[in-house]
Amino acid sequence: MLANNSLTGEIPGELGNCRSLLWLNLANNQLSGRFPHELTNIGRNPTPTFESNRKSNPMISSPSNCLVTKRLLTIDYSPFGFIYTILTRKICRNIWDQLLQGYGFFQVCVKGSPVRKYRVSGYLQLSGNRFSGEVPSGIGKMQHLSVLHLSYNQFTGKLPTEIGNLPLVVLNISSNKFSGQIPMGIGNLNCLQNLDLSQNEFSGTFPGNLNSLNELCKFNISFNPQMGGKIPDIGHSATFEEESYLGNPLLQSRVFKWQEVENGSKSGEEGFWWKAVLMEHGCGLTWGMVMLYVCVKRFDPKWAMNKVEAMLRPLNKINASSSRGGRGRGRGRGRGRRIY
């Protein structure tokens, strides 16, 4: 348990010699380099250690057993999540003893068999570092691995198809640069409960067999904009909210079609008011021009001039009376002049 420190450098390949190492947590450090292929050998054969521990009876329990158990059984490790609600010192001791002796207390999937077995399973937590390069195909050998966290790194290349051979319960590889087709083998991980492939560069088509992962309760494939295909309209994949598929414009589904229609209706409502105003003014202007044309054609244009003269006649009288006191030449000119 080396998480949340300031470790730098690369993972030493010598860790691959630890055949009983089932739990390795290096999250949130400053580690870099590649995923060493030797690391895929950890936990390959823990049986000798378990057998040795079983012979040590009774096992020695320290006062910090609950703390150790909580550190190992992190809340992100979903099979252990329910334990946090019932933890007491006695329960912690019993769980710790069971784990050290190799007795599992929840069922895990077994490759090539529909039957699930109680056995101890491990996890690999490398998230929040600066790892780069490709994940080695040898990861398929880690048959005791139930949880794989590789998120928030700089891994590239294709996700190995061999990852579909693991008895995974949690697979989180978000916020990397994985590319290519999502391995179809992921759809065979019948025990998978948490799958996060978001914020990568996956392309190809959406694997339809993900719809058969009936135990999946957390799913996120958002922000892989080069991925296309169709999300099934029925089945388990259709039960997740649209947040699980955001940022994938090439994906097709009823959810996205409905969203487009909704957005279109909203924009239509926003633009309707000014369209109505323009239509109203346009119709009024057209009607006014028609009426003016009809009046001009039907009646004598002098009618309009007579109306204007009638409106200005009082002004003529005022002008005429004011000019009477002037010279005769002015009066003569004033009498014969019309004011328009």
Secondary structure as UniProt FT lines:
FT   STRAND          8..9
FT   HELIX           13..17
FT   TURN            19..20
FT   STRAND          23..25
FT   STRAND          30..33
FT   HELIX           37..41
FT   TURN            42..43
FT   HELIX           47..55
FT   TURN            63..64
FT   HELIX           65..72
FT   TURN            75..76
FT   HELIX           78..85
FT   HELIX           89..100
FT   TURN            101..102
FT   STRAND          107..110
FT   TURN            111..112
FT   STRAND          113..118
FT   STRAND          122..125
FT   STRAND          130..133
FT   HELIX           137..141
FT   TURN            143..144
FT   STRAND          145..149
FT   STRAND          154..158
FT   HELIX           161..165
FT   STRAND          170..172
FT   STRAND          177..181
FT   HELIX           184..188
FT   TURN            190..191
FT   STRAND          194..196
FT   STRAND          201..205
FT   HELIX           208..212
FT   TURN            214..215
FT   STRAND          218..220
FT   STRAND          226..230
FT   HELIX           236..239
FT   HELIX           242..244
FT   TURN            246..247
FT   TURN            249..250
FT   STRAND          251..252
FT   HELIX           254..298
FT   HELIX           301..322
FT   TURN            323..325
FT   HELIX           328..336
//
